[in-house]
Amino acid sequence: MSIGECFRTSARGLKKTRVLVTAALLLAVQVALGLVASIPIGSTIRISFGYLALAVTGYLFGPVPAMLNGALSDILLTLLKPSGAYFIGFTVTGLLQGMIYGLFLFKTDLTLPRVLIAKVLINFLLNGLLNTFWLQCMVWLGLMAEGTFWVSLPWRLLKNLAQYPIDILLLWPLLLYVRKRIEPKLRS
C-alpha cells in the first residue's frame, strides 16, 4: 500500500463509530500510562510507556488516528500534569510518532523488523534528536533556564539506547496479542 493510500484508508476509518470509540479508549490508556507509568530521570528526561497504546492505535487504525492520539496525548498530559511550560514542538513529536507507527504497522505484515525500524526512528530521530532540539528552542525562548543541545544530546541518546530493548520486549508481544485477539473482534 502506498503512503497516500495508507493515509486515505486511515482517514476514512474515522467515519466509523467503532474506530472513533476504540481510538479514544486507546488515547485514554496512553494518557493514563503517561501519568502513572512514567519515570522522570532529571529535569528533561523521562521514561514513559504511553507509546504502547499509540503503537496499537497505529497498528489498528493507521497514521491519521495515531497522529491525532499522539498530539492529543501531549496536550492532555500537559493539562493534567504540567512539568513546565507548554511547547508545541513536543506535540509535533507526538504527531510524528503516531505517523511512524501508522505507516510502519497499519495493514502490513506485522514483522519484527518493521517494529524494530519504527522504534529506531522514534527513539533516536524523534525522542533523541528532535526532542533535544525542542528543549534547546525552549532555552532560546526563555522557557527554560539551562541546557544546551550538545550537552543534552548524548544523555538523551543514551537513555533511548538503554530503553530500546525494553520497548521492543514490551511492544512486540503486545502487537502479536492485538493481532491475534483484538483485531479480529474489531474487524467483525
KAFENRA-V610847 format. One line per field, one symbol per residue. phi: phi as a letter, one per 20 degrees, with the letter a starting at -180 (. if undefined). psi: psi as a letter, one per 40 degrees, with the letter a starting at -180 (. if undefined). burial: + if it has 24 or more other C-alpha atoms within 12 Angstrom, else -. A space follows every 50 residues. Layout:
phi->???
psi->???
burial->???
This chain:
phi->.fffffffffffffeeffffffffffffffffffeedcdfcmeccbdcdf gfffffgfffcnfffffffffffffffffebfcqffcfgffffgffffff gffedflcffcfgffffgfffffefeffefffffffffffenecebocgf efggfffffffffgffgffefgfffffffedegfffee
psi->hidddddddddddeehddddddddddddddddddddfhhhgaeehhhied ddddddddddeaddddddddddddddddddghfaihhddddddddddddd dddddhfihhiddddddddddddddcdcddddddddddddeeeidiiidd dddddddddddddddddddddddddddddddddddde.
burial->-----++-+++-++----++-+++-+++++++-++--------+++++++ +++++++++++++++++++++++++++---------+-++++++++++++ +++++++--+---+++-+++++++++++++++++++-+--------+-+- -++-+++-+++-++--++--++-+++-++---------
